[in-house]
Amino acid sequence: MGYAWTFLVFRENSYALRIIEVEKGQQVISTGPYSVIRHPMYLGVMIMFLATPIALGSYFALPAFLLLPPLLVYRILNEEVVLNRGLLGYGDYCKKNRYRLIPFVW
């Protein structure tokens, strides 16, 4: 499920990268998964990483994977600073789409 969601995000947003930066000509994406939450790729990553220890039957590894959500929150907050500063229209998008990672929660 996490992989399918992440592939849907990449199909919708060709600007999705590992590095947080605004590229020349980049536009705000507000369709597809981006109409639900502002950072859908991170939701897919979180599903994949939290489900991996369970799928492999390695409950011992689960505490290590539980470190991922706080790291993603930190990255999201940093990414939003960069996008608000450099991506035209991102502030308006944030006002329309309130949820960052989990619909109706945050």
Backbone as CSV, one residue per row, in Angstrom:
resi,resn,N_x,N_y,N_z,CA_x,CA_y,CA_z,C_x,C_y,C_z
1,MET,0.813,-1.184,0.000,0.000,0.000,0.000,0.873,1.271,0.000
2,GLY,1.952,1.247,0.795,2.856,2.396,0.840,3.532,2.651,-0.496
3,TYR,3.958,1.575,-1.166,4.600,1.729,-2.479,3.609,2.271,-3.505
4,ALA,2.401,1.751,-3.512,1.387,2.209,-4.471,1.091,3.686,-4.271
5,TRP,0.956,4.109,-3.020,0.698,5.510,-2.710,1.866,6.386,-3.177
6,THR,3.095,5.944,-2.924,4.275,6.713,-3.308,4.392,6.819,-4.830
7,PHE,4.101,5.744,-5.551,4.134,5.802,-7.018,3.081,6.771,-7.546
8,LEU,1.920,6.808,-6.898,0.877,7.760,-7.282,1.369,9.196,-7.095
9,VAL,2.095,9.428,-6.020,2.659,10.759,-5.756,3.661,11.139,-6.844
10,PHE,4.566,10.227,-7.187,5.562,10.522,-8.226,4.908,10.763,-9.577
11,ARG,3.820,10.061,-9.852,3.116,10.275,-11.111,2.502,11.674,-11.164
12,GLU,2.029,12.153,-10.021,1.378,13.456,-9.936,2.368,14.613,-9.889
13,ASN,3.531,14.384,-9.243,4.477,15.470,-8.994,5.872,15.097,-9.495
14,SER,6.242,15.655,-10.620,7.566,15.355,-11.185,8.678,16.109,-10.461
15,TYR,8.314,17.007,-9.538,9.318,17.769,-8.790,9.724,17.077,-7.493
16,ALA,9.101,15.960,-7.138,9.418,15.269,-5.888,10.857,14.748,-5.941
17,LEU,11.666,15.183,-4.986,13.085,14.815,-4.932,13.493,14.493,-3.501
18,ARG,14.689,13.926,-3.352,15.256,13.696,-2.017,15.698,14.995,-1.377
19,ILE,16.161,15.917,-2.204,16.709,17.186,-1.731,15.585,18.219,-1.670
20,ILE,15.560,18.976,-0.585,14.543,20.011,-0.440,15.044,21.266,-1.134
21,GLU,14.440,21.568,-2.292,14.798,22.756,-3.050,13.651,23.099,-3.989
22,VAL,13.633,24.332,-4.437,12.647,24.780,-5.410,13.363,24.925,-6.737
23,GLU,12.865,24.223,-7.750,13.475,24.274,-9.072,12.870,25.390,-9.903
24,LYS,13.617,25.845,-10.886,13.133,26.867,-11.802,11.899,26.335,-12.532
25,GLY,10.843,27.124,-12.543,9.622,26.734,-13.230,8.708,25.827,-12.414
26,GLN,9.100,25.512,-11.210,8.295,24.621,-10.373,6.978,25.292,-9.997
27,GLN,5.920,24.509,-9.981,4.598,25.007,-9.618,4.044,24.190,-8.463
28,VAL,3.107,24.777,-7.743,2.435,24.077,-6.651,1.543,22.999,-7.254
29,ILE,1.651,21.793,-6.720,0.802,20.683,-7.136,-0.306,20.549,-6.098
30,SER,-1.557,20.616,-6.535,-2.674,20.535,-5.596,-3.720,19.528,-6.037
31,THR,-3.324,18.613,-6.911,-4.239,17.596,-7.407,-3.802,16.217,-6.934
32,GLY,-4.631,15.225,-7.176,-4.307,13.856,-6.774,-4.122,13.774,-5.271
33,PRO,-3.095,13.071,-4.809,-2.879,12.939,-3.366,-2.595,14.272,-2.681
34,TYR,-2.114,15.254,-3.447,-1.832,16.573,-2.890,-3.111,17.355,-2.582
35,SER,-4.251,16.869,-3.048,-5.516,17.509,-2.691,-6.000,17.035,-1.321
36,VAL,-5.389,15.968,-0.809,-5.771,15.402,0.490,-4.835,15.894,1.589
37,ILE,-3.523,15.757,1.362,-2.512,16.212,2.321,-1.378,16.888,1.557
38,ARG,-0.613,17.725,2.275,0.435,18.496,1.617,1.704,17.691,1.338
39,HIS,1.959,16.634,2.091,3.183,15.850,1.930,2.858,14.365,1.809
40,PRO,2.182,13.989,0.727,1.737,12.599,0.600,2.869,11.583,0.441
41,MET,3.992,11.993,-0.121,5.094,11.046,-0.288,5.581,10.545,1.067
42,TYR,5.619,11.429,2.056,6.090,11.030,3.382,5.108,10.067,4.049
43,LEU,3.835,10.192,3.749,2.869,9.224,4.277,3.154,7.838,3.702
44,GLY,3.419,7.761,2.408,3.767,6.483,1.789,5.028,5.884,2.378
45,VAL,6.033,6.723,2.587,7.295,6.267,3.185,7.052,5.750,4.597
46,MET,6.239,6.469,5.358,5.974,6.059,6.733,5.236,4.718,6.770
47,ILE,4.283,4.534,5.897,3.575,3.249,5.825,4.545,2.126,5.508
48,MET,5.416,2.360,4.529,6.384,1.325,4.147,7.327,0.982,5.297
49,PHE,7.884,1.992,5.927,8.881,1.747,6.970,8.288,1.166,8.241
50,LEU,7.076,1.560,8.602,6.468,1.012,9.814,5.927,-0.395,9.582
51,ALA,5.537,-0.695,8.356,5.004,-2.028,8.060,6.108,-3.053,7.799
52,THR,7.306,-2.619,7.445,8.387,-3.543,7.101,8.753,-4.502,8.232
53,PRO,9.002,-4.041,9.459,9.340,-4.996,10.523,8.219,-5.990,10.797
54,ILE,6.984,-5.530,10.692,5.847,-6.425,10.928,5.754,-7.454,9.809
55,ALA,5.908,-7.010,8.563,5.838,-7.929,7.425,6.945,-8.971,7.475
56,LEU,8.105,-8.593,7.996,9.229,-9.524,8.086,9.198,-10.345,9.375
57,GLY,8.230,-10.055,10.243,8.145,-10.772,11.505,9.236,-10.391,12.480
58,SER,9.775,-9.197,12.335,10.859,-8.735,13.192,10.350,-7.631,14.112
59,TYR,9.631,-8.028,15.131,9.095,-7.050,16.072,10.219,-6.375,16.860
60,PHE,11.372,-7.003,16.924,12.536,-6.424,17.579,12.989,-5.150,16.864
61,ALA,12.795,-5.103,15.549,13.219,-3.946,14.752,12.210,-2.800,14.807
62,LEU,11.010,-3.059,15.269,9.972,-2.032,15.264,10.365,-0.770,16.039
63,PRO,10.969,-0.848,17.237,11.353,0.396,17.927,12.293,1.284,17.111
64,ALA,13.199,0.689,16.360,14.106,1.491,15.522,13.321,2.214,14.434
65,PHE,12.326,1.552,13.876,11.525,2.163,12.821,10.580,3.221,13.381
66,LEU,10.280,3.169,14.664,9.420,4.176,15.277,10.107,5.534,15.396
67,LEU,11.412,5.575,15.153,12.133,6.852,15.132,11.814,7.658,13.873
68,LEU,11.302,6.989,12.852,11.046,7.659,11.571,9.998,8.769,11.655
69,PRO,8.841,8.566,12.276,7.849,9.658,12.278,8.358,10.984,12.833
70,PRO,9.077,11.026,13.974,9.582,12.326,14.417,10.573,12.954,13.421
71,LEU,11.368,12.123,12.768,12.301,12.650,11.762,11.548,13.217,10.560
72,LEU,10.472,12.551,10.160,9.670,13.059,9.047,8.983,14.374,9.413
73,VAL,8.509,14.486,10.642,7.893,15.741,11.081,8.907,16.878,10.988
74,TYR,10.117,16.643,11.453,11.180,17.652,11.373,11.442,18.037,9.915
75,ARG,11.533,17.045,9.043,11.808,17.309,7.627,10.652,18.086,6.980
76,ILE,9.428,17.719,7.316,8.267,18.411,6.755,8.272,19.882,7.161
77,LEU,8.523,20.149,8.435,8.542,21.536,8.897,9.640,22.337,8.205
78,ASN,10.808,21.721,8.008,11.904,22.378,7.290,11.533,22.592,5.823
79,GLU,10.932,21.596,5.211,10.548,21.701,3.801,9.524,22.816,3.599
80,GLU,8.604,22.954,4.531,7.593,24.000,4.385,8.207,25.401,4.467
81,VAL,9.241,25.569,5.258,9.939,26.860,5.310,10.542,27.166,3.944
82,VAL,11.210,26.181,3.348,11.844,26.365,2.036,10.786,26.648,0.967
83,LEU,9.704,25.889,0.966,8.668,26.067,-0.047,7.935,27.397,0.119
84,ASN,7.654,27.793,1.343,7.002,29.090,1.572,7.875,30.238,1.097
85,ARG,9.177,30.092,1.253,10.119,31.139,0.863,10.310,31.201,-0.650
86,GLY,10.317,30.035,-1.320,10.732,30.043,-2.715,9.713,29.617,-3.754
87,LEU,8.565,29.086,-3.333,7.596,28.566,-4.306,6.348,29.436,-4.301
88,LEU,6.163,30.153,-5.375,5.026,31.062,-5.518,3.711,30.294,-5.385
89,GLY,2.841,30.764,-4.505,1.526,30.154,-4.329,1.462,29.080,-3.255
90,TYR,2.605,28.729,-2.667,2.597,27.663,-1.665,1.844,28.078,-0.397
91,GLY,1.959,29.331,-0.003,1.245,29.819,1.177,-0.262,29.699,1.011
92,ASP,-0.763,30.040,-0.174,-2.202,29.902,-0.443,-2.627,28.443,-0.428
93,TYR,-1.784,27.583,-0.982,-2.066,26.143,-0.973,-2.174,25.633,0.468
94,CYS,-1.287,26.103,1.345,-1.311,25.679,2.750,-2.588,26.126,3.443
95,LYS,-3.089,27.298,3.069,-4.340,27.781,3.663,-5.528,26.937,3.216
96,LYS,-5.502,26.472,1.972,-6.597,25.651,1.442,-6.511,24.205,1.931
97,ASN,-5.301,23.697,2.027,-5.084,22.299,2.416,-4.383,22.288,3.773
98,ARG,-5.140,22.137,4.839,-4.629,22.296,6.199,-3.742,21.153,6.668
99,TYR,-3.953,19.962,6.158,-3.287,18.783,6.729,-1.981,18.476,6.023
100,ARG,-0.941,18.281,6.834,0.398,18.045,6.292,0.632,16.573,5.954
101,LEU,0.352,15.681,6.897,0.761,14.281,6.747,-0.384,13.283,6.908
102,ILE,-1.260,13.529,7.869,-2.348,12.603,8.144,-3.669,13.365,8.050
103,PRO,-4.554,12.960,7.122,-5.815,13.678,6.954,-6.606,13.792,8.264
104,PHE,-7.121,14.988,8.512,-7.947,15.314,9.686,-7.191,15.253,11.013
105,VAL,-5.864,15.053,10.981,-5.055,14.997,12.208,-4.000,16.085,12.191
106,TRP,-3.052,16.023,11.235,-1.960,16.987,11.183,-1.459,17.161,9.774
